Amino acid sequence: MERNLGFKERRYIEELRILTKSTALDCLIDEKFDRIIFVIKGGDMGYAIGKKGDNIRRLQGVTGRKVEMVEFAEKMEEFLANIFKPAAILRYACDEQTKKMNIYVSGKNDVGIAIGKGGCTIEKARLLIRRFYGYEIGEVFPEEGTE
C-alpha cells in the first residue's frame, strides 16, 4: 500500500526520533479521537515508550495530543495482535473479493477490549490495516459464539 506522509506527520516522526531515539515507520493523525498513532519499528517499542512511559508523556506534552504506539510486524496476524493488545486475537477471517475482515477474540470480555472506549481501538485497527494491507475490518466476535 502507498502511504503518503504530510508535513505534520514527518514533524511528529522527527520529534519521536529526537525524544526517544526510536524509529517510527509511520504516523497517523486521528482527528476523530484527537490522537497521534505511531507505528514503531519492530524491536524499538521499549525505547519509544521509555521508563514507566516517560517518553510518551513527554511526546504528549510536545504535541498537545494523546499519543498511541503500535509495534509493526511483517505478518498481518502479528500486527493485528499488536494493535489489539491486551485483547487476545485468536484468528481473523478475510474475504478476498470484498477485502473485508472479521476478527475473532478469545472471549466476550475481550470483545469490549478489542472495540475500546467509544470504538477507539477498532478505529485504530481500521486505519492501520487499511493503510498497511488494504483490508477493511468488519466486526469483532467472541470465538466461543462461532461454534
C-alpha positions as CSV (number, residue, x, y, z in Angstrom):
1,M,0.0,0.0,0.0
2,E,1.2,3.5,-0.7
3,R,1.4,5.8,2.3
4,N,1.9,9.5,2.0
5,L,3.2,11.5,4.9
6,G,2.4,15.2,5.2
7,F,4.4,17.9,6.8
8,K,2.8,17.4,10.3
9,E,3.3,13.6,10.2
10,R,7.0,14.0,9.3
11,R,7.5,16.5,12.0
12,Y,5.9,14.2,14.6
13,I,8.1,11.3,13.5
14,E,11.2,13.5,13.8
15,E,10.1,14.6,17.3
16,L,9.7,11.0,18.3
17,R,13.2,10.2,17.0
18,I,14.7,13.1,18.9
19,L,13.0,12.4,22.1
20,T,13.1,8.6,22.2
21,K,16.0,7.5,19.9
22,S,13.5,5.1,18.3
23,T,12.3,4.7,14.7
24,A,8.7,5.3,13.6
25,L,7.8,3.8,10.3
26,D,4.5,5.7,10.0
27,C,2.4,8.3,11.8
28,L,-1.3,8.8,11.6
29,I,-3.2,11.9,13.0
30,D,-6.6,10.7,14.1
31,E,-8.8,13.9,14.3
32,K,-11.9,11.9,15.5
33,F,-10.2,10.8,18.7
34,D,-7.7,13.7,18.9
35,R,-4.6,11.4,18.9
36,I,-1.5,10.6,17.1
37,I,-0.8,6.9,16.3
38,F,2.8,5.9,15.7
39,V,3.8,2.7,14.0
40,I,7.1,1.8,15.6
41,K,9.8,-0.4,14.0
42,G,9.9,-3.9,15.4
43,G,12.2,-4.1,18.5
44,D,12.1,-0.3,19.2
45,M,9.0,-0.3,21.3
46,G,10.8,-0.2,24.6
47,Y,12.8,2.8,23.6
48,A,9.7,4.5,22.3
49,I,7.7,4.0,25.5
50,G,10.6,4.8,27.8
51,K,10.9,4.0,31.5
52,K,7.4,4.0,33.0
53,G,6.0,5.7,29.9
54,D,8.1,8.9,30.3
55,N,8.7,9.3,26.6
56,I,5.0,9.0,25.8
57,R,4.2,11.7,28.4
58,R,6.9,14.0,27.0
59,L,5.7,13.5,23.5
60,Q,2.1,14.2,24.6
61,G,3.3,17.5,26.1
62,V,5.2,18.5,23.0
63,T,2.3,17.6,20.6
64,G,-0.6,18.5,22.8
65,R,-2.4,15.3,21.8
66,K,-2.8,11.8,23.1
67,V,-0.1,9.5,21.7
68,E,-0.5,5.8,21.0
69,M,2.1,3.4,19.7
70,V,1.8,0.1,17.8
71,E,4.8,-2.1,17.1
72,F,5.0,-3.1,13.4
73,A,5.2,-6.7,12.3
74,E,5.6,-8.1,8.8
75,K,2.9,-10.7,9.3
76,M,-0.7,-9.3,9.4
77,E,-1.6,-11.7,12.2
78,E,1.2,-10.4,14.5
79,F,0.4,-6.8,13.5
80,L,-3.3,-7.3,14.5
81,A,-2.2,-8.8,17.8
82,N,-0.1,-5.7,18.5
83,I,-2.9,-3.4,17.6
84,F,-5.5,-5.1,19.8
85,K,-3.3,-5.7,22.8
86,P,-4.2,-6.7,25.6
87,A,-7.1,-8.5,23.9
88,A,-6.2,-11.9,22.7
89,I,-6.8,-12.3,18.9
90,L,-7.3,-16.0,18.1
91,R,-7.8,-15.6,14.3
92,Y,-9.2,-13.5,11.6
93,A,-11.2,-14.3,8.5
94,C,-10.7,-12.4,5.2
95,D,-13.0,-12.3,2.2
96,E,-10.6,-11.7,-0.7
97,Q,-13.2,-10.3,-3.0
98,T,-14.7,-7.7,-0.8
99,K,-11.4,-7.2,1.2
100,K,-13.4,-7.3,4.4
101,M,-12.0,-9.0,7.6
102,N,-13.7,-10.2,10.8
103,I,-11.7,-10.6,14.0
104,Y,-12.2,-13.4,16.5
105,V,-11.1,-12.9,20.1
106,S,-10.8,-15.4,22.9
107,G,-14.0,-14.4,24.9
108,K,-16.8,-12.0,25.5
109,N,-14.6,-9.8,27.8
110,D,-12.0,-9.4,25.0
111,V,-14.7,-8.1,22.6
112,G,-15.1,-4.9,24.7
113,I,-11.3,-4.5,25.0
114,A,-10.9,-5.0,21.2
115,I,-13.5,-2.4,20.5
116,G,-12.3,0.1,23.1
117,K,-13.9,3.0,24.7
118,G,-16.2,4.7,22.2
119,G,-14.7,2.4,19.5
120,C,-11.2,3.9,19.6
121,T,-9.3,0.6,19.4
122,I,-11.3,-0.8,16.5
123,E,-11.0,2.6,14.7
124,K,-7.2,2.5,15.2
125,A,-7.2,-1.1,13.7
126,R,-9.3,0.0,10.8
127,L,-7.0,2.9,10.0
128,L,-3.8,0.9,10.3
129,I,-4.9,-2.3,8.5
130,R,-6.4,-0.2,5.6
131,R,-3.2,1.7,5.3
132,F,-0.7,-1.2,5.5
133,Y,-2.6,-4.1,4.0
134,G,-5.6,-2.7,2.1
135,Y,-8.3,-4.6,4.1
136,E,-11.4,-3.2,5.8
137,I,-12.2,-4.5,9.3
138,G,-15.8,-5.6,9.8
139,E,-16.8,-6.9,13.2
140,V,-15.3,-8.5,16.3
141,F,-16.7,-11.8,17.5
142,P,-16.0,-14.0,20.6
143,E,-14.6,-17.3,19.5
144,E,-17.0,-19.4,21.6
145,G,-20.0,-17.8,19.8
146,T,-18.9,-19.2,16.4
147,E,-19.0,-22.9,17.4
